[in-house]
Amino acid sequence: MRPLEKSVLSKKKEAEAKPDAKLQAINMISKCDNFATTAKKSLTTIQCSLSLRSMNITRFSLAAAFASSVLLTGANGQTTATTDPVGFVTVGITAGTGSAKKNTLFSVPLMETEAIDGQVAGIITGVTANTISNSNAGWTAGALSQPATPFLIQITSGAAEGRLFLISSSANTGGAIAGTANTGTTVTVSSTDAAQVNLTTLGIVAGTDTYKIFACDTLSSFFGTPASSGVQGGTSAATADTIVAVSNGVPSTYFFNTTSVKWVKQILGSPDASNVALLPYFGIQYSRLANTALSFVVTGQVPTQQREVAVKNSGTTIVSQFWPTDTTLGTSGLSSVVTPGASVTLADTVILTANGVASTYFFNGTNWKKLQLGTPNADTTVLSIGTSIQIVRKGSASGYSTLTQPVPYTL
């Protein structure tokens, strides 16, 4: 976990036993309660706290997040304090049976902030096919490209607002995606992201459009070890909980190996996968073997930008639900990236899980339908916080489509 701000406090029952984690949660609730008498909260499903952060670009004022303003008195009189909203949510993994696994489509619903040297947010001054530059960034060369502590860059304005990219690592240690390390003014996006889109085609305007840097968890920093989080390890994937991540249509399976005492990839040689990035814009399939559920408390910044994510034009993509509030199939915008059809045999499909049970849906051109007797309308089917959505597109078309989703709440 990151030393400055942990994305996962602990397994829920362990959080109760750890005073530091519990105190952090209590402090966050206390901050929220202090504003409760005057604040009108729009995100009722988020246990929300606000903190004043020192940032290069200020995104929100407290007046925007709440019905009332917070005024600070300084040498020049009263000024309105500004901040980004942060909070925490609890997300869970369905229990297996002890002898058979149950699947949960899982994602991380908040953005992880972390202090860095240089501008965490600023104005983009240059773009190439796979790089983003800020001539005034002042970053430490290589600091954003460490394999064990990856970072993301998000476009926060303009035509590409909401796009998130993993910054390439300086080495492939622990399964990190190696590429060109960051310089003091330029970051290179990972090869997997670069394979999806040429940055120069996104309409990014140098000198005008802005970015923000976020930290990114890894398999080891988020899920920890059997002792720290309750994940079930094993000597093979058959005897352990497993995680499946899909990158550009190619699935990879990971598990915690109790022999090597680390996360590994299920291929010949079981290479180290400790530093595989847990990308917030995509989801994973967690297959739980142990007969106890897992619960994680996730802290971070509430997403404040629209979301744009690449969906493969054929094959499987697992996208995160992304938002720290429930949404629905009908409001998700998913219909824009699937081919409709009168039946499931003709249409692309979407798979959701609930309590370890998978359900299949398709869009008929007007409504979402559930694959079951009578094919009932499914527009109001809930996409819960912390879940992910498996999109299966028929055919063999190359390339990617863009799923664009506006922020589903008012800040």
Helices and strands as residue ranges (DSSP letters): E 8-11, H 12-15, H 19-35, E 47-50, H 62-65, E 71-74, E 77-80, E 85-93, E 102-106, E 121-123, E 126-127, E 131-133, G 143-145, E 151-155, E 164-166, G 173-175, E 186-188, H 191-194, G 199-201, E 210-215, H 219-223, H 226-229, G 237-239, E 242-247, E 250-257, E 262-265, E 284-288, E 294-301, E 307-312, E 315-320, E 327-328, G 334-337, E 349-354, E 357-363, E 368-370, E 382-383, E 388-393, E 400-405
